[in-house]
Amino acid sequence: MRGALLLACALGGCESATEPRVPSILSANLTAVGPLARTLEITLSGESPLAVEYWTTGGPRLRLTSEGTATSHTLVLARLHPGREYEYEVPGTPWRGTFQTDPLPPDLEEVSFTASGNPTVPLVLLHLYDPPGFMGYAIVDGGGEVVWYFRTLDLPFGMTRRANGNFVLMDKARGLVEVTPAGTVVHELSQDTIQREQHHDVIATPQNTLLFIASDRRDYEGVPLKGEAVWEWSPESSTTTRRWTSWDYLSPVQDRGPRFGTEWLHANALGIGPRGNILLSVHYLNQIVSIAADWSSIEWRLGGVNASIAVPEEEQFSGQHTAREIAPGRVVLFDNRRDSSGPTSRAVEFEVIGDRAEKRWDWAPTPGNYASAVGAARRLDNGNTLVGFGMSAGLAGSTGPTEVYEVSAAGEVVWHLALSTHVMYRAEPLEAIGTERVVPQ
């Protein structure tokens, strides 16, 4: 798609009082590269940095700035609303343009998003699973409008971001997919349901590699038993480099929980701690395991079966998700309360003190929302927490609804999103899709 570039000033330019003069623009091409993304390719008559601003009626004015000085620049216009007309300009030049975005596909359009309040996080990425309807990832803004999406073949099963800003998305059927903010797939690790079935989570490391959970099946008492492994993947070299396996550090004889069967542990979340340690959430043990940074030992086991760090009985979590060590000894997680008599799931924070843990904070909505599976709790930089309840009413005993809250440290709800999808695996806070920033008004 080529934008309608409009000459708005006389030849020779109309230099802004706040923008440096940019060399003449020789060409400018706008291309639709994703459902809600455009790339703007601009060639200048001389080397210069470049910025572009774009907006639609009722939406924020967004700004992109080039990373350096050059004669050719390619900028990705992201965070676009569907079915809208946009204007854009290159400040410091006479160039202006317009373009039209496409509407959402019918299956995503059918999902309702109702937002209230004023979030402090600009965007939220949702893992949506609503077969035979939309399956995939969708980013919504504070008003509950979809501004980016990526379709999966099966359950969206975890995401992370690399230092280059790309998303790495897990698709239960397809495997791991690295996707640019423009929606282009640049690397892929195909699913292997026989030898190394990827599931539940992927995280980026400071070394620019990726860690993911995969099943590790072995014979146990004459039948296959599904254990867990953590793999490290380097997308650039297309190699898996390291593997940690539960079979080396845990025992299905001693370490088994109430849901033990053909699956032993059911790991469902990864996190990198402040010491380079790896947190592994083990659903079937109702436990968080900390793996040492060199992967040679288990540092501690928080709560659940054979815990080395005891959680008070009245606070024991069960069926938990998204555990992260946000500071040394401070762990935040989503507690489904699968094995408790509590009426609602919750977000909870524990502090590890020696061989025991104490609850420092928890929150649950009123009325309560019991999610028998899935869910998320993510601590924000300002101390607020984004909490997602991902099971619809009646699904596997859940009360529903499917909803997301941003709550303050004092428990005040500052933002709420209700959505109509069948399952929402997680809700993840985002500052931006690409490098776009809101222009202060």
C-alpha positions in Angstrom: 0.0 0.0 0.0 1.4 3.5 -0.9 0.4 6.4 1.3 -1.1 9.5 -0.1 1.8 11.9 0.3 0.7 15.5 0.3 2.8 18.5 -0.2 1.6 20.9 2.5 4.2 23.7 2.2 5.9 25.6 -0.6 9.0 24.0 -2.1 12.0 24.5 0.1 10.2 23.2 3.2 8.6 24.7 6.3 11.0 24.1 9.1 9.4 23.6 12.5 10.5 25.7 15.4 11.1 22.6 17.4 12.5 20.2 14.7 15.9 20.3 13.0 15.8 20.8 9.3 15.7 17.5 7.4 17.3 17.1 3.9 14.9 16.9 1.0 12.8 13.7 0.9 13.5 12.0 -2.4 10.9 9.2 -1.9 8.5 7.9 0.7 6.7 4.6 0.5 4.2 3.3 2.9 3.6 -0.5 2.9 1.1 -2.7 4.8 3.2 -5.4 6.4 0.9 -6.7 9.1 -2.8 -6.5 10.0 -2.3 -3.4 12.2 1.2 -2.2 11.1 2.8 -0.2 8.3 6.4 0.4 7.3 7.4 3.8 6.1 10.5 3.8 3.9 12.1 7.2 3.3 15.1 8.2 1.2 16.7 11.6 1.9 19.0 13.7 -0.2 21.6 13.7 2.6 22.4 11.9 5.9 20.1 12.9 8.8 18.2 11.4 11.7 14.5 11.1 11.1 11.2 11.2 13.0 7.6 10.5 12.0 4.4 11.2 13.8 1.0 9.6 13.1 -2.5 9.8 14.6 -6.2 9.1 14.1 -9.2 10.9 15.5 -9.7 10.1 19.1 -6.4 8.3 19.4 -3.0 9.4 20.8 -0.4 11.1 18.6 2.5 8.7 18.3 6.1 9.4 17.4 8.9 7.2 16.0 12.5 8.3 15.9 15.3 6.7 13.8 18.1 5.0 15.7 20.8 6.9 13.8 21.8 9.1 10.9 21.4 7.8 7.4 20.0 8.7 3.9 17.5 5.8 4.0 15.2 5.0 7.0 12.6 2.3 7.6 10.2 3.0 10.4 7.4 0.7 11.7 4.1 2.4 12.4 2.5 0.3 15.1 -0.3 0.5 17.7 -2.9 1.2 15.0 -6.6 1.1 15.6 -8.6 -1.1 13.1 -10.8 0.4 10.4 -9.6 3.9 10.8 -8.1 6.7 8.7 -4.6 7.8 9.9 -2.6 10.9 9.1 1.2 11.1 9.4 3.9 13.6 8.9 7.7 13.9 8.9 8.3 16.9 11.3 10.7 19.4 9.9 9.6 18.7 6.3 6.6 19.5 4.2 5.6 15.8 3.8 2.2 14.6 4.9 0.2 11.5 4.2 -2.8 9.5 5.0 -3.7 5.8 5.1 -6.6 3.5 6.0 -6.3 0.5 8.3 -8.3 -2.7 7.8 -11.1 -3.9 10.1 -10.5 -6.8 12.5 -11.2 -10.3 11.1 -14.7 -11.5 12.0 -13.6 -14.0 14.6 -11.6 -11.4 16.6 -14.3 -8.8 16.0 -16.7 -11.1 17.8 -14.6 -11.0 21.0 -15.9 -8.1 23.2 -13.5 -6.0 25.3 -15.0 -3.6 27.9 -12.6 -1.4 29.7 -13.0 1.0 32.6 -10.6 3.1 34.7 -7.3 4.6 33.8 -4.4 2.1 33.5 -0.8 3.1 34.2 0.5 0.5 31.7 -0.2 1.6 28.1 -0.9 -1.8 26.6 -1.7 -5.4 27.6 -1.0 -8.5 25.5 -3.6 -11.2 25.9 -3.3 -14.9 25.1 -6.7 -15.7 23.6 -8.2 -19.2 23.0 -11.7 -19.3 21.7 -12.1 -22.2 19.3 -13.6 -22.4 16.7 -13.1 -18.6 16.9 -10.0 -16.6 17.3 -6.8 -18.3 18.7 -3.7 -16.2 19.2 -2.3 -13.1 20.7 -4.0 -9.7 20.8 -2.7 -6.4 22.2 -5.3 -4.0 23.6 -4.9 -0.4 24.7 -6.3 1.2 27.9 -9.7 1.7 26.1 -9.9 -2.0 25.3 -9.3 -1.6 21.6 -7.2 -4.2 19.7 -4.1 -2.5 18.2 -2.1 -5.6 17.2 -2.7 -9.3 16.8 -1.0 -12.6 15.7 -3.0 -15.7 14.9 -1.9 -19.1 16.2 -2.8 -22.7 15.1 -3.6 -23.8 18.6 -3.4 -22.5 22.2 -1.1 -19.4 22.7 1.2 -20.8 25.3 3.6 -18.1 26.6 5.5 -15.1 25.3 8.6 -13.0 25.9 10.5 -10.1 24.2 14.0 -10.1 23.0 16.4 -7.2 23.3 15.8 -6.3 19.7 12.1 -5.7 20.5 10.8 -8.8 18.7 8.1 -11.0 20.3 8.7 -14.7 20.8 5.4 -16.4 20.9 4.6 -20.1 21.7 2.0 -21.8 19.7 1.1 -25.2 21.0 0.8 -26.7 17.5 3.5 -24.7 15.6 6.2 -24.2 18.3 8.2 -21.1 19.0 7.9 -18.2 16.6 9.9 -15.0 16.7 7.8 -12.1 15.3 8.8 -8.5 14.6 6.5 -5.7 15.8 5.4 -5.4 12.1 4.2 -9.0 12.3 7.0 -10.7 10.2 8.2 -14.1 11.3 12.0 -14.1 11.4 12.8 -17.3 13.4 10.9 -20.5 14.2 11.6 -23.6 16.3 9.1 -26.2 15.2 7.0 -28.2 17.6 8.1 -31.8 18.4 5.4 -33.6 20.2 7.4 -36.8 20.4 10.8 -35.9 21.7 10.6 -32.3 23.0 7.0 -31.0 23.3 7.2 -27.3 24.0 4.6 -26.0 26.4 3.5 -23.3 28.8 6.3 -20.7 28.7 9.3 -19.1 27.0 11.6 -16.4 28.4 14.5 -14.3 27.1 17.9 -14.3 28.8 20.4 -11.5 29.3 22.6 -13.5 26.8 20.0 -13.0 24.1 19.0 -16.7 24.1 15.6 -18.2 25.0 14.6 -20.7 27.6 11.5 -22.8 27.2 9.7 -25.6 28.9 9.4 -29.0 27.2 8.2 -32.4 28.2 10.8 -35.1 29.0 9.2 -38.5 28.7 10.9 -41.6 30.2 9.9 -45.1 31.1 8.8 -45.4 34.7 7.5 -48.7 36.2 7.1 -50.0 32.7 5.0 -47.1 31.3 5.9 -43.7 29.8 5.9 -40.9 32.3 6.0 -37.2 31.3 8.6 -35.2 33.2 9.9 -31.7 32.5 12.9 -30.1 30.9 14.1 -26.5 30.4 15.9 -26.0 27.1 18.0 -23.0 25.9 17.6 -22.0 22.3 19.6 -19.6 20.1 17.4 -18.4 17.2 20.3 -17.0 15.2 22.2 -20.3 15.1 19.0 -22.4 15.1 20.5 -24.6 17.9 19.4 -25.7 21.3 22.4 -25.5 23.6 21.5 -26.6 27.2 19.0 -28.7 28.9 17.9 -29.1 32.5 15.7 -32.1 33.3 13.6 -32.9 36.3 14.7 -36.5 36.1 18.2 -35.5 37.4 17.0 -33.6 40.5 13.5 -34.8 41.5 12.1 -38.3 42.0 8.6 -39.6 40.9 8.8 -41.9 44.0 9.2 -39.1 46.6 8.2 -36.0 44.7 4.6 -36.5 43.6 1.5 -34.5 44.2 -2.2 -35.1 44.3 -2.6 -35.0 40.5 0.1 -37.5 39.6 -0.7 -39.8 36.7 0.7 -40.2 33.2 2.1 -36.7 33.8 4.3 -36.2 36.7 4.9 -32.5 37.3 3.1 -30.2 34.8 5.5 -27.2 34.8 3.7 -24.1 33.7 5.9 -21.0 34.1 9.5 -19.8 33.9 11.2 -16.7 35.4 14.8 -15.5 35.7 15.6 -14.4 39.2 18.0 -11.7 40.5 20.9 -14.1 40.8 20.5 -15.5 37.4 18.5 -18.4 38.9 15.6 -20.0 37.0 12.2 -20.2 38.7 10.1 -23.1 37.5 6.4 -23.3 38.6 5.4 -26.9 39.1 1.6 -27.2 39.0 1.3 -30.8 40.2 3.6 -30.2 43.2 2.0 -26.9 44.1 5.5 -25.6 44.3 8.0 -23.0 42.9 11.5 -24.5 42.3 14.6 -22.2 42.0 17.3 -23.7 39.8 20.8 -22.4 40.4 22.2 -20.0 37.7 24.7 -22.7 36.5 21.8 -25.3 36.3 23.8 -27.7 38.5 21.5 -27.8 41.6 18.2 -26.8 43.0 18.5 -23.7 45.4 15.1 -24.1 47.1 11.6 -25.4 46.8 8.9 -23.0 47.9 5.7 -24.5 49.2 4.1 -27.8 48.3 5.5 -31.3 48.2 8.8 -31.8 50.1 9.3 -28.0 50.4 12.6 -26.6 51.6 10.9 -23.3 52.3 7.6 -23.8 54.1 4.5 -21.7 53.3 2.0 -21.4 56.2 -0.8 -23.9 55.7 -3.5 -21.3 55.4 -1.5 -19.5 52.7 -0.4 -22.5 50.7 -0.9 -21.9 46.9 -2.1 -24.6 44.5 -2.2 -25.0 40.8 -0.3 -21.7 40.6 1.0 -19.8 37.5 3.4 -17.0 36.4 5.8 -17.1 39.4 8.5 -14.4 39.3 11.2 -13.5 41.9 10.9 -9.7 41.6 13.6 -9.0 44.1 15.9 -11.3 46.2 13.5 -13.5 48.2 10.3 -11.8 47.0 8.1 -14.0 44.8 4.9 -12.9 43.1 2.5 -15.5 41.6 -1.1 -16.2 40.5 -2.6 -18.6 43.0 -5.4 -20.6 41.3 -6.2 -22.2 44.7 -6.9 -25.4 42.9 -6.6 -27.6 46.0 -8.1 -25.1 48.6 -11.6 -24.4 49.7 -11.1 -20.7 49.0 -13.9 -19.1 46.9 -11.6 -17.2 44.7 -8.2 -17.2 43.0 -5.7 -14.5 43.9 -2.5 -12.7 43.2 0.0 -13.1 46.1 3.5 -12.1 47.1 5.7 -14.0 49.5 9.0 -13.1 51.2 11.5 -15.9 51.8 13.1 -15.7 55.2 15.4 -18.6 55.8 13.5 -21.8 55.6 10.0 -20.2 55.7 7.9 -17.8 53.6 5.6 -15.1 54.8 2.8 -13.5 52.8 3.5 -9.8 52.2 0.6 -9.0 49.9 -2.4 -10.6 48.2 -5.4 -9.5 46.3 -8.6 -11.0 45.0 -11.6 -9.2 43.3 -15.0 -8.7 44.9 -17.0 -10.6 44.0 -14.5 -13.4 43.8 -13.3 -15.2 40.6 -12.2 -18.8 40.8 -10.1 -19.9 37.8 -9.3 -23.6 38.0 -6.5 -23.2 35.5 -4.5 -20.5 33.7 -4.1 -16.9 35.0 -1.4 -14.3 35.5 0.0 -11.9 38.1 2.7 -9.4 36.8 4.2 -6.7 39.1 4.6 -3.4 37.4 7.5 -1.0 37.9 5.3 1.4 39.8 4.3 -1.3 42.3 0.9 -2.0 40.8 0.0 -5.5 39.7 -1.7 -6.7 36.6 -3.9 -9.7 37.4 -5.6 -11.9 34.8 -8.4 -14.4 35.4 -8.6 -16.5 32.3 -11.4 -19.0 32.7 -15.0 -18.4 31.6 -17.9 -19.2 33.8 -18.6 -22.9 34.1 -15.4 -24.0 32.5 -13.8 -26.8 34.5 -15.6 -25.6 37.6 -14.5 -22.0 37.2 -16.8 -19.1 38.2 -15.5 -16.7 35.6 -15.7 -14.2 34.1 -12.6 -13.8 31.9 -11.1 -10.5 33.1 -8.0 -8.4 33.8 -7.3 -5.9 36.6 -4.6 -3.4 37.3 -4.5 -3.0 41.1 -2.4 -0.7 43.3 -0.3 -1.9 46.3 -3.2 -0.8 48.5 -5.6 -3.0 46.6 -7.4 -0.2 44.7 -8.6 -1.2 41.2 -7.3 1.4 38.7 -8.3 -0.4 35.6 -10.5 -3.3 34.6 -11.0 -5.2 31.3 -13.8 -7.7 30.8 -13.6 -9.9 27.7 -15.8 -12.6 26.2 -13.2 -15.1 25.1 -13.5 -18.8 26.3 -10.0 -18.9 27.7 -7.3 -16.2 28.3 -4.1 -18.0 29.1 -2.3 -14.9 30.3 -2.3 -11.1 30.4 1.1 -9.3 29.9 1.9 -5.6 30.4 3.6 -3.8 27.6 5.0 -0.3 27.2 5.0 -0.3 23.4 4.6 -2.6 20.4 7.7 -1.2 18.6 9.5 2.0 19.3 6.5 4.2 19.1 6.0 6.7 22.0 3.0 8.9 22.8 3.6 12.6 22.0 2.6 14.6 25.1 -0.2 17.0 24.5 
